[in-house]
């Protein structure tokens, strides 16, 4: 076992207090959007050692069979297959999609061939991996995830007296399939059809006004108003009429597959995802927007959000099994001071969210972790038990 430190990401949408407080650190006034725990090459976690400074990607590369186990090392090319993040959104994130593994490989190779440096802000693909993810709410967490049924979009747009609304209504009623959804979404964000900023603001004002007059979907109207206030004139705000609103209470989780369009609006959460930083954005951001690539990648089939129900493991742990091979998430609550078994025997990252406890590996090695502190547990460490009081999250490989 090795203690690891997070890499902080100071994106503009982050909270100035939530993550520093979770890490038992003093806020410095800057927004902290994400704390990364993992081995992605763009921001690998520092490994706490008594010797030479090391990062988790290099630590694993020195002995991948010990760190990952034979099976995981073989399946994932000697690399840790997941990335764990603590996120805190004080403002909405970008409207985005993550690619499949095949799309990521083609996109990465294409940008390499065009000579776009990895650190270039115009870069869409940072690696060749897909990026499905699970989000586990620590506070009430608001999001938009995936496309809703066209008939529901039609109900929301009916009787809205604005040219953009009427055009969208025509598109989803003329073809009430994924092709109609794609046409409406493309009309909103496409470079040749997107509404002008003044049209976006006018329509957002209509949605905001009808909140007090009686709305067929108050959550949608509030989402449009929130997004338009954060990103004036951005047509991404209007896409809320096409998307499923999601509210996660603390302890609830949602899975976002590759290809699913989404935007996180506010709240704190744990994210576990495939080990990737590939993000294709359509708007609601000051970062690079790649609408043609996003439209090639997005899945426009209407479907409800994928909420993941926890399964009990041992006595103190709930496990959220994602429908992918790269990762699973478990949450352990320690209330009585007795030792508890943690699931899994492969490479694990364990993050203490609150309290303090002692991790004990199968070979007798122990490590103390407290709020905001994390450990990387090698496959060679074997089964893991924990004792103390508090709450832990663990990312592991199925």
C-alpha positions in Angstrom: 0.0 0.0 0.0 1.1 3.5 -0.7 -0.4 6.8 0.3 -1.2 9.0 -2.7 -2.0 12.7 -3.0 -4.6 14.2 -5.4 -4.0 16.5 -8.3 -6.3 19.5 -8.1 -8.0 21.0 -11.1 -8.9 24.7 -10.8 -11.6 24.9 -13.5 -13.9 28.0 -13.3 -17.0 26.0 -12.5 -15.6 24.6 -9.3 -16.4 25.5 -5.7 -14.0 27.5 -3.7 -14.7 25.6 -0.5 -16.2 22.1 -1.0 -13.0 20.2 -2.0 -10.6 22.1 0.2 -12.9 21.3 3.2 -13.1 17.6 2.1 -9.3 17.5 2.0 -9.0 19.3 5.4 -7.2 22.1 3.7 -7.6 25.9 3.9 -9.4 27.4 0.9 -7.3 30.0 -0.9 -10.1 31.6 -2.9 -9.5 29.8 -6.1 -12.2 27.4 -7.5 -11.4 23.8 -7.1 -13.5 21.7 -9.5 -11.8 18.3 -9.2 -9.4 16.3 -7.2 -7.9 13.4 -9.3 -6.7 10.2 -7.7 -5.2 7.9 -10.4 -2.5 7.3 -12.9 -3.7 9.2 -16.0 -0.6 10.5 -17.8 -1.9 14.1 -17.8 -2.2 14.4 -14.0 -0.9 11.3 -12.2 -1.2 11.3 -8.4 2.0 11.8 -6.5 3.0 8.7 -4.4 4.0 9.5 -0.9 7.4 7.8 -0.4 10.5 8.2 1.7 12.8 8.0 -1.3 12.7 9.7 -4.7 9.5 11.5 -5.8 7.2 9.3 -7.8 3.9 9.4 -9.5 1.4 6.6 -9.6 1.7 5.9 -13.3 5.5 5.4 -13.0 5.1 3.4 -9.8 2.8 1.0 -11.6 5.0 0.8 -14.7 8.0 -0.2 -12.5 6.2 -3.5 -11.6 2.8 -3.8 -13.3 2.3 -7.5 -12.4 2.7 -6.7 -8.7 0.7 -3.5 -8.8 -2.2 -4.7 -11.1 -2.1 -8.5 -10.9 -1.5 -10.7 -14.0 -5.1 -10.5 -15.2 -5.6 -6.7 -15.0 -2.1 -6.1 -16.4 -2.8 -8.3 -19.4 -6.3 -6.9 -20.0 -5.4 -3.3 -19.8 -1.9 -3.2 -21.2 -0.1 -2.7 -17.9 -2.1 0.4 -17.0 -4.5 1.2 -14.2 -7.9 1.1 -16.0 -9.8 3.6 -13.9 -9.6 7.2 -12.5 -11.3 8.3 -9.3 -12.3 12.0 -8.9 -13.8 14.1 -6.2 -15.8 16.8 -8.0 -17.6 20.0 -6.7 -19.7 22.0 -9.2 -20.7 25.5 -8.0 -21.7 26.3 -11.6 -22.8 24.2 -14.6 -20.3 22.1 -16.5 -20.0 21.9 -20.2 -22.5 20.1 -22.5 -20.4 17.1 -23.4 -20.1 13.5 -24.7 -17.4 10.9 -24.1 -16.3 8.6 -27.0 -16.3 4.8 -27.3 -12.9 3.1 -27.3 -13.0 2.8 -31.1 -13.9 6.4 -31.6 -11.2 7.5 -29.1 -8.5 5.6 -30.9 -9.5 7.0 -34.3 -9.8 10.5 -32.9 -6.5 10.4 -31.0 -4.6 9.0 -34.0 -6.2 11.7 -36.3 -5.0 14.5 -34.0 -1.6 13.0 -33.7 -1.4 12.9 -37.5 -2.4 16.5 -37.7 0.5 17.4 -35.3 -1.7 18.9 -32.6 0.3 18.8 -29.3 -1.3 16.9 -26.4 -1.2 20.1 -24.3 -2.8 22.2 -27.0 -6.2 23.6 -25.8 -7.7 22.7 -29.3 -7.1 19.1 -28.6 -10.2 16.9 -28.1 -8.6 13.5 -27.6 -6.0 13.2 -24.8 -5.7 9.4 -25.1 -7.1 6.3 -27.0 -9.5 5.2 -24.3 -13.2 5.3 -23.8 -14.7 7.2 -20.9 -17.8 5.7 -19.4 -18.3 7.0 -15.8 -20.4 6.5 -12.6 -21.2 9.5 -10.5 -22.1 9.0 -6.8 -23.7 12.0 -5.0 -22.2 13.4 -1.8 -24.7 16.3 -1.8 -27.8 16.8 -3.8 -26.6 16.6 -7.3 -28.3 18.1 -10.3 -27.6 17.0 -13.9 -29.0 16.5 -17.4 -28.2 13.1 -18.8 -29.3 11.6 -22.1 -32.2 12.4 -24.4 -35.8 12.2 -23.2 -38.6 10.8 -25.2 -39.6 13.1 -28.1 -43.2 13.2 -27.0 -42.1 14.7 -23.7 -40.0 17.3 -25.5 -43.1 18.1 -27.6 -45.2 18.6 -24.5 -42.6 21.1 -23.1 -42.4 23.0 -26.3 -46.1 23.1 -27.1 -47.6 26.6 -27.0 -44.2 28.3 -26.6 -44.5 31.3 -29.0 -41.0 31.6 -30.3 -39.5 30.7 -33.7 -36.8 28.5 -32.2 -39.3 26.6 -30.0 -41.6 26.1 -33.0 -38.8 24.8 -35.2 -37.7 22.3 -32.5 -41.3 21.2 -32.0 -41.7 20.6 -35.7 -38.5 18.5 -35.9 -39.4 16.1 -32.9 -43.0 15.7 -34.0 -42.2 15.1 -37.7 -40.0 12.2 -36.8 -40.5 10.9 -33.2 -37.4 8.7 -33.3 -33.7 9.1 -32.6 -33.4 10.8 -36.0 -35.9 13.5 -35.0 -34.0 13.9 -31.7 -30.7 14.2 -33.7 -32.2 16.8 -36.0 -33.4 18.9 -33.1 -30.1 18.7 -31.2 -28.1 19.4 -34.4 -30.4 22.4 -35.1 -29.6 23.8 -31.7 -25.8 23.3 -31.6 -24.8 23.0 -35.3 -22.6 25.8 -36.7 -25.0 26.5 -39.6 -28.3 26.3 -37.7 -27.7 27.3 -34.1 -29.9 30.2 -32.9 -28.4 33.6 -32.4 -27.5 34.7 -28.9 -30.4 37.1 -28.7 -32.8 34.3 -29.7 -31.4 32.1 -26.9 -31.9 34.8 -24.3 -35.4 35.6 -25.5 -36.4 31.9 -25.3 -34.8 31.5 -21.9 -36.8 34.5 -20.6 -40.0 32.8 -21.8 -39.2 29.6 -19.9 -38.2 31.6 -16.8 -41.4 33.6 -17.0 -43.8 30.6 -17.2 -42.4 29.2 -14.0 -44.8 31.6 -12.2 -47.6 31.1 -14.7 -47.8 27.3 -14.7 -45.2 25.2 -16.5 -45.4 21.7 -18.0 -41.9 21.0 -16.6 -40.6 23.4 -13.9 -37.4 21.4 -13.7 -36.7 22.0 -17.4 -37.6 25.6 -17.2 -35.3 26.1 -14.2 -32.5 24.3 -15.9 -32.8 26.5 -19.0 -32.8 29.6 -16.9 -29.8 28.4 -14.8 -27.8 27.6 -17.9 -28.7 30.8 -19.8 -27.7 32.9 -16.7 -24.3 31.1 -16.5 -23.7 31.1 -20.3 -25.7 34.0 -21.8 -26.6 33.4 -25.5 -25.2 29.9 -25.6 -27.8 27.6 -27.3 -26.6 24.7 -25.1 -28.9 26.2 -22.5 -31.9 25.3 -24.7 -30.8 21.7 -25.0 -32.3 21.1 -21.6 -35.7 20.7 -23.3 -34.3 17.6 -25.1 -32.5 16.1 -22.1 -33.5 14.1 -19.0 -33.3 16.0 -15.7 -31.6 14.0 -13.0 -31.5 14.7 -9.2 -29.3 12.5 -7.1 -29.7 12.5 -3.4 -26.6 11.8 -1.3 -25.8 8.1 -1.6 -27.4 7.7 -5.0 -25.5 6.9 -8.2 -26.0 7.2 -12.0 -24.0 5.6 -14.8 -23.2 7.7 -17.9 -22.1 5.5 -20.9 -19.9 6.6 -23.7 -22.0 8.5 -26.3 -24.5 9.9 -23.7 -24.8 13.6 -23.8 -24.8 15.2 -20.3 -24.2 18.3 -18.3 -23.7 18.5 -14.5 -25.3 21.5 -13.0 -24.4 21.7 -9.3 -23.4 19.6 -6.4 -20.5 17.5 -5.0 -19.9 13.9 -6.0 -17.4 11.0 -6.5 -16.8 10.0 -10.1 -15.2 6.8 -11.2 -14.5 6.5 -14.8 -12.3 4.6 -17.3 -8.8 6.0 -17.3 -9.4 8.8 -19.8 -9.5 12.5 -20.2 -11.4 12.5 -23.6 -14.2 15.2 -23.6 -16.1 16.4 -26.6 -17.9 19.6 -25.9 -20.9 21.3 -27.6 -21.1 24.4 -25.5 -21.6 25.9 -22.0 -17.9 26.3 -21.6 -14.9 28.5 -22.3 -12.9 25.4 -23.3 -12.4 23.9 -26.7 -15.7 23.1 -28.5 -15.7 20.4 -31.2 -19.3 20.2 -32.4 -18.7 18.2 -35.6 -16.8 15.5 -33.6 -19.4 15.5 -30.9 -22.3 15.1 -33.4 -20.4 12.1 -34.9 -20.1 10.6 -31.4 -23.4 11.3 -29.6 -26.0 8.6 -29.2 -29.4 10.2 -29.8 -31.6 7.2 -28.8 -34.0 8.4 -26.1 -33.6 6.5 -22.8 -34.1 7.1 -19.1 -30.9 7.8 -17.0 -29.2 4.6 -15.8 -29.4 4.7 -12.0 -27.3 2.1 -10.3 -28.7 0.4 -7.2 -26.2 -0.7 -4.6 -25.6 -4.3 -3.6 -24.6 -5.1 0.0 -21.1 -6.6 0.3 -20.0 -8.0 3.7 -21.6 -5.9 6.5 -20.5 -2.3 6.0 -20.1 -1.9 2.3 -22.4 -1.1 -0.7 -21.1 -1.8 -4.2 -22.2 0.0 -7.3 -21.5 -2.4 -10.3 -21.1 -0.4 -13.5 -21.8 -2.3 -16.8 -18.2 -2.1 -17.9 -15.0 -4.0 -17.3 -12.8 -1.1 -16.2 -14.1 -0.2 -12.7 -16.6 -0.6 -9.9 -17.3 1.7 -6.9 -17.9 0.7 -3.3 -18.8 2.8 -0.3 -18.0 1.7 3.2 -19.4 3.2 6.4 -17.7 2.4 9.7 -19.8 3.1 12.7 -18.8 0.7 15.5 -15.0 0.5 15.4 -15.0 -3.1 14.4 -12.8 -4.4 11.4 -14.7 -4.6 8.1 -13.7 -6.4 4.9 -13.4 -4.4 1.7 -14.4 -6.1 -1.6 -11.9 -6.9 -4.3 -8.3 -8.1 -4.4 -6.9 -6.3 -7.5 -5.6 -2.8 -7.7 -7.7 -0.5 -5.6 -7.7 3.2 -4.7 -9.3 3.9 -1.3 -10.3 7.4 -0.4 -11.4 8.4 3.1 -14.3 10.9 2.9 -14.7 11.5 6.6 -13.3 10.3 9.9 -10.1 8.2 10.3 -9.3 4.6 9.9 -6.5 2.0 9.5 -6.2 -0.1 6.4 -4.7 -3.5 6.8 -3.5 -5.6 3.9 -3.3 -9.4 3.8 0.4 -9.5 4.4 0.1 -7.5 7.6 1.0 -4.0 6.2 -1.1 -1.2 7.6 -1.7 2.4 6.6 -3.6 5.2 8.4 -6.0 7.4 6.3 -8.1 10.3 7.4 -10.5 12.7 5.7 -9.3 13.5 2.2 -6.4 11.1 2.3 -6.1 8.2 -0.1 -4.1 5.0 -0.7 -3.2 2.9 -3.7 -3.5 -0.8 -2.8 -1.5 -3.1 -5.0 -3.0 -6.4 -6.2 -0.1 -8.2 -4.4 -1.4 -6.8 -1.1 -4.3 -9.2 -1.2 -7.5 -8.8 0.8 -8.0 -5.6 2.6 -9.7 -4.8 5.9 -10.4 -1.5 7.5 -11.0 -0.4 11.1 -12.1 2.9 12.6 -15.0 5.4 12.2 -16.0 7.2 9.1 -16.7 6.7 5.4 -14.6 5.4 2.6 -15.0 5.0 -1.1 -13.0 2.5 -3.2 -12.4 2.2 -6.9 -11.5 -1.3 -8.1 -11.6 -3.6 -11.1 -14.4 -6.1 -11.5 
